Amino acid sequence: MRHAARRDANDQEISAALRAAGFTVLDFGKAGQGVPDKLVVRGERPWLCWVEIKTPKGRIRETQKAFKRIFEPRGEYYVARDAELAVRDLMERYVSARP
C-alpha cells in the first residue's frame, strides 16, 4: 500500500521562488516511482529540468537515484535544497542552453 507523498518543508518556498523567477513549475510530487517532485520549464522553445526537492540534510532514495542516472547526464535533473540557489542554478542552466 502506497502512503501519501510527504512534502519537504522547503517545497513551497522553492516552488514560489522558481515561479517568481519566471519558470513554470509542474507538480509531480504524488507520482511516486522515483519521479522527481517538480518539472520546471521555461522559454518559447521549452527548456526543462526535473527537480527533486530535499531539505538540506535530505537523502535521495534508491528509486530516485535511478531517475537521476537517466536525466542528470543530460542536464535535466537537479536537487533543490535552497530557494535562492535553485533559482540561480536553474537560471544558469537555462541561459547556457539557449541558442
Buried (B, 14 or more C-beta within 10 A) or exposed (E): EEEEEEBBEBBEBBBEBBEEBEBBBEEBBEEEEBBBBBBBBBEEEEBBBBBBBBEEEBEBEEEBEEBBEEBBEEEBBBBBBBBEEBBEBBBEBBEEBEE
